[in-house]
Amino acid sequence: MDETYCHSPRTMWKLVSRHRTFLFCATCLWLTGVLIFLLLMRSGGTGEGATSRVVLRSVATAASHARPLRNRTVASIAEYCNPVEVSVTGDERLTSDVYRLVNVHIVIRHGDRGALPLADPEPRIVCDVHVKSPLLEEFRAHVRSLAKRRHPADSFSQFPYIPVGRYCQPGKLTTIGVLQHLKNGAFLRERYGGALALHDWDDAERVTLKSTVIARTYQSLVAFLYPLLPGFDASRLSIVPVKNNAFCAEGAVRRCDCRAMLTMRQRYIDENSQRLARNGTMQGALRTMARAMNVSLDRARPHALLDQSMRYLCHGAAMPCNARGRCIESAHVDALLHHHRWNGRRLARSDSYQRYSAFKVYPLLLEMTHRLSDVAAGRSRNALTLYSGHDVTLGPLLTALDAYDGAIPPYASRLVVELYAAAGGRHYVRLLYNGGDVTRRVRFCRGRVNADGVCELKHFLRFVTVEMLEDFGGMSYDEACVA
């Protein structure tokens, strides 16, 4: 043995004494690292550290030399995926003796799902929950207890109350998506408590429920309501089916297929294509990613490939490789997410997208303001209205309200409009997006928010019935649609 590494006990003690400060510091650092690791593990995966771990474990890019993802990319993925390990937080409901909560409107995006059908063949990815959840088990037991019992007027009987199976199915809600909305509903029950008096929730006048006729939105709505409504029974739910993702009901307006909206939609799509055409790096990344994910090149658009990528990134699966062994690497994911952030900011400021959004959600906003006005005037007993929709519902809605930052609404997102009554017969609104108060940002409340953080309902009513029509050129919605 090399004598360099052999010392007598006396010599070893001298070395230790000489470097005891260094050894002490090194030991402290090591123990601190171990302690932090144990605390993170014990925490059950909550907080930013857990969020990063959930995302980072999923970016096993098959290329051992691949560099880590940029921090901004990790944050974007974590925000979009909305891991169930992270606690739901928010500022819903004012705590005040001055204002009485009388109504809440909520628009949600469905929870985590399998990617929309595009890849051929579809990959086999596990999309099950990896954490223990008593709430999820209680919900499963409730659904089992119902067997096939349904509301007599149920328009969603073709869909099970809860998705089945461990693997991602194209466009289908996952168990993770169920748990996301169970947690949302539980959180809002804590915030609203008995303030809305929802014990008579099966009275259609008290609670209005709407969903697009798609399994993932219906199942998200059921999961959301399970912890929110006291004495919940899924077989007693009366849900209004909606045939379009804008929640446009013919009757409020003459037609829902607004021609001007479709024109503006094509215009902003063309603008997106032009920006992409000038980005050679992004086009190269898209070709590599499309081949690795079995997506035809003519369908390899950024939004479509982001959706395909999230099926891996949100579920801890390794990114795929093509037949030649060329794998999707961190650089490709970084480029894709950077493009979406960059393009999203421009989209939010685009006149064509803003006009498209206004045309798309005007009927929904009109319906909301009519109902809020009726509640304020005592003509309606409605306490809760819930719309279960999509990212393409929330994005235009936020844009029309001037509260959109260009980021795709994450899974299980929620937009909340709270209506409060105050002395003197005055009514006020407050708006929140994913728990964050955006009242001061929305167009009709900007500069009109009082010291308590609310603005008068009349500003919302004027925005929809006057200001939006002025934006349409002074015409009615129906006239502007065909102009």
Secondary structure as GFF3:
##gff-version 3
##sequence-region A 1 483
A	DSSP	three_ten_helix	3	5	.	.	.	ID=ss1
A	DSSP	alpha_helix	9	18	.	.	.	ID=ss2
A	DSSP	alpha_helix	20	42	.	.	.	ID=ss3
A	DSSP	alpha_helix	48	58	.	.	.	ID=ss4
A	DSSP	alpha_helix	71	81	.	.	.	ID=ss5
A	DSSP	beta_strand	100	109	.	.	.	ID=ss6
A	DSSP	alpha_helix	134	146	.	.	.	ID=ss7
A	DSSP	alpha_helix	175	192	.	.	.	ID=ss8
A	DSSP	three_ten_helix	198	200	.	.	.	ID=ss9
A	DSSP	beta_strand	207	212	.	.	.	ID=ss10
A	DSSP	alpha_helix	215	228	.	.	.	ID=ss11
A	DSSP	three_ten_helix	234	236	.	.	.	ID=ss12
A	DSSP	beta_strand	240	242	.	.	.	ID=ss13
A	DSSP	alpha_helix	259	277	.	.	.	ID=ss14
A	DSSP	alpha_helix	280	292	.	.	.	ID=ss15
A	DSSP	three_ten_helix	297	299	.	.	.	ID=ss16
A	DSSP	alpha_helix	302	313	.	.	.	ID=ss17
A	DSSP	alpha_helix	330	349	.	.	.	ID=ss18
A	DSSP	alpha_helix	351	376	.	.	.	ID=ss19
A	DSSP	beta_strand	384	389	.	.	.	ID=ss20
A	DSSP	alpha_helix	391	400	.	.	.	ID=ss21
A	DSSP	beta_strand	414	421	.	.	.	ID=ss22
A	DSSP	three_ten_helix	423	425	.	.	.	ID=ss23
A	DSSP	beta_strand	427	433	.	.	.	ID=ss24
A	DSSP	beta_strand	436	437	.	.	.	ID=ss25
A	DSSP	beta_strand	455	456	.	.	.	ID=ss26
A	DSSP	alpha_helix	457	462	.	.	.	ID=ss27
A	DSSP	pi_helix	463	467	.	.	.	ID=ss28
A	DSSP	alpha_helix	468	471	.	.	.	ID=ss29
A	DSSP	alpha_helix	477	482	.	.	.	ID=ss30
###
